[in-house]
Amino acid sequence: MREVPVALRLIDRIQENHKTITLVLDHALDARPGQFCMLWLPGVDEKPFSIAGPDPLMFTVSRVGPFSEAAHALSKGDPIWVRGPFGTGWSVGPGRALLAGGGYGAAPLYFLARRLREAGAEVEAALGARTSADLLFMDRFGGLGLPVHAATEDGSMGAPGRVTDVVAPLLGSGRFDRLYACGPEAMLKALEARCRETHVAGELSHEAYMRCGVGICGSCERDARLVCMDGPVFSVPGGG
């Protein structure tokens, strides 16, 4: 783990959709799915990003504010400073896994899906977004040969509604023994409740505002736990 930022070079910049890119860096990192790194652009800010791939190291960035705008302006060969990996990761092993991603939460779940398949797990994915143009990584998940269930709020692709509407009957089907999820807080709260109702164990990745990433500043405190150290992945036992 690197706690001091290291300058890495951008070797590729993949346009994922109209507001999201994946930064590919000239480095490989020994990391687990679900862990994150702190990315720093001097004079702009430092922000946490989940790891979308370890070799080469990749981060998926949606344009939502000043830091992401600056990241989108990077060109091949430009430096970006990275420290990490930090936090807990998702567990990886055989079983029957359902992956639920909301928006850019799909990116770290793709890293997880690859590891789960390597471990012999049966995997399906449910991905949600506002519109079909906002969906991420549909082709990448499909390229792994696993079933992909889509949901869009405007009904332009897949089932109309939120990804939680798709996940609910899938969990209730009894086909899965674990749910992995990454996305907005409201989505994760609904999925936690659904895990308890259906007695399916869950591992949910939460976002939080972070300044240090190593448990010093306390800015990411959530329910008396630090997301950067105790999370970002938190477990939900199956049942009540």
N, C-alpha and C positions, 0 to 999 in steps of 0.2 A: 504494500500500500504506500502510495506517495502522498505525503501531507504537504509537500511543497510543490507549487505548480511547475510543470515541465512544458516547454514549448514544443508542440507537434505541428507538422505541416499538413495542410489540406491537399489530398491527392485526387479526390473526386467529390463531386457535388451533384447528388441525384435529386431531381425534381419529382416529388411524390404526388403532389396535387397542387392546386392553385395557390396554396399558402404554406406548404410544408416541403422541406428539403431534408435529405439525409447527408450529413457531413461524414466523409470517409477520410480517416487520418492515417499517417504513415507510421503506424504503431500497432502492436498486438498487446493485449492486456489479459492477465490471468484473472478473470472475473466470473461471477455467477449470474445467471439470469435474475433480474430484479434489483441488482445493485446499481448504484449511480456514481457519477463523477461530478466534480465542480468544474465548470468551464469558465475561463476568465479571458476577457478582452480588455486590456489596459485602457483606462480612460472611459470605459463604458460601464461594466459591472461584472460580477461573478454570479453564476446561477447553477443550480443542480439540474442534471439531465440523466435520465435512465439510459443505460447502455443498450443500444439496439443491436450490437454485434461486437465480439471481442477481437476478431482477427480477420481482416483489419478492424481496428476500433472505429465504431460508428455511433453517431448520435442523430436522432431525428428531431428536427426543430420546426415548430409551427410559428408563423409570424403573429405574435400577440403583444409585443411591447418593444422598448428600445433595445434590449439585449438581442432579442431574436431578429430584429431589423438589421442590427449590425452583423449578426451571424449570417444572415441571408446575403449580405453584401460582400462576403468573403469570396475570393477567387482561388483557383488552384495555386498552390505554392505559398499561400498566406499562412501565418502562424496563428495558432490558438493554444492557450495555456490550459493544461489539464492536471487535476490532482484527484487521486482516488485509486481503486474503487472503494466506496464506502457503503455501509448499511448491510442489512440482511438480504438474502436472496430467497427465491422460491425453492422449495424442495424439488428434487428431480428423482424420479424412479418409475418403475412400471405401475400400471393401473389404468383407470379409465378417467381421463381428464377432459374437462370443459374449460376453455379459455374464453374470457369475456373482456373485450376491449371497447372503451368508449373514446372516440376521437383519436388523438395521437397516443393513447394508451395501447394501441395495437403494436407499436414498435418494439417495446421490451418483451411483449408476449410472443412475438415472432422468434426472438432469440430463445425464449423458453420452449416454444414448440419444437424447435430443432433439437434441443437437448432432450426433451421428453421422448421424441421419436427415436433418438439414439439409444435411450434407456429401455426401449421396448414398450412404451406406453401407447394406449389407444387414445387419440386426440381428436377433438372437434373444436372449432372456434366459432364464436358469435361476435360480430363486429358491428358497431353502431356509430351513426353520425347524423348530422342534421339533414344532409342531402347526399346523393350519390357522388357528387363532386368532392365531398368532404371525407368520404370513406378512405381508409388507409390500408395498404398491404393486402388487399383482397387477392391480388394475383400471386403475391409471395406465399401466403398461406395455402392457396390452391395449388401452387407449385410443389408443396410438400406432400400432396396427395391426400390431404385430410378434408373432411366435410367443413364447409364454411357457411354459416348462417348470417345473413345481413339484415340490418334494420335501419331505416331512415325515417326521420321525423316527418318528412314531406311525402313519404311513400314512393320516392323516385327509384328506389332499388330495394329488393328484399321485402320484408314485412314492414308495414307502416307502423311507426311508433318508435319506442326507445329499445335499446339492446336488452334492458331488463325484461321487456315484454316477451322477447325471444327466449331469454335464459330461463324464465320461470317454468314453462312447460318442459323444457329440456331437463332441468333438475328434477322436476316431478316425475319424469319418466322412469327413474331408477337406473338409468344407463350409466351414471357417473358416480365415482366415489370421491372426487375432489374437484373444486372450482378454483380456478386462478383468475384474478381480475385486476385490471388497471384502468383508471378513468376518473371522471369527476366524483367529488365527494358524495353527492346525492345518489349517484349510481351505486357506489360502494356501500352506502348505508342500506339501500334497498336490497342489495345482494347479500349482505350480512344477515339481514332478517330472513331472507329466503333460504339461506344455508341452514339456519336454525330450524326453520319450519320443515324442511325436507330431510334433515339429518345428514346433510352432505358437508363434509369438511371444506373449509375455504381458506385461501391464502390471498389476501387483498393488499395491493400496493397503493399506499396513500401519498398524496402530494402535500408539501408544506413549504412555507417560506423559510429559507435557510440562509444564514450568513456564513457559518463556519464549516458545517458538515461533519464536525468531529465532537459534538456534544459539549462545547464550551459556552456558546452564546445563549442557548436556551430558546432561541427564536422559533424553533419547530416543535415546541412542547404540545402534546396532544394527549389529553386524559392522563396526565402525570407521567407520560412516557415521551421520549425524544424520538421523533421520526427518523433523524439521521443515524441514530445508534440502535434503537430498539426496532426500528423499521428500516426502510419504508414498507416492507412486507410484514403484515400482521396476520396471525392465524385465527381462524374461527373454528372451534371444535364442532363436529357434527352433532346435531341435537340441541336441546335447550340448555 
